Amino acid sequence: MTEREGNALAAIVESAALIAGYLEEAGEDWDQQQHWIDALAKRVEEIGAQAKRITEETLLQIPNVDWRGIKGMRDILAHDYGDVDLAILHEVVSELIPGMRREIQEFLRDRAGPSG
């Protein structure tokens, strides 16, 4: 893993943490408030952009993440924002992103070794 890839993975973890914070602050009705939709969509877009900075070789070392899906979601958000399906965004931010965050954190911990 290169330094650039490590930085991209760290940025993904940071965006995932922001998403968790936004969801906690917004509550269950976040999808009724445009500013929360915008904030969450922007973070998902950022995660997809950072994923595109990581080589396939490194992505394959974190197999329990739907990298293709997350990069595709980024493209939809970046280019067809008006067509975003809120049900899909809801699934991504509430189900997929938390698991992805855990997988990346574990991968980075394993790479850091016992000294952290």
Summary of the structure (lengths in Angstrom):
residues: 116
radius of gyration: 14.2
end to end distance: 16.1
largest distance: 46.3
contacts: 332
relative contact order: 0.17
helix: 79%
strand: 0%
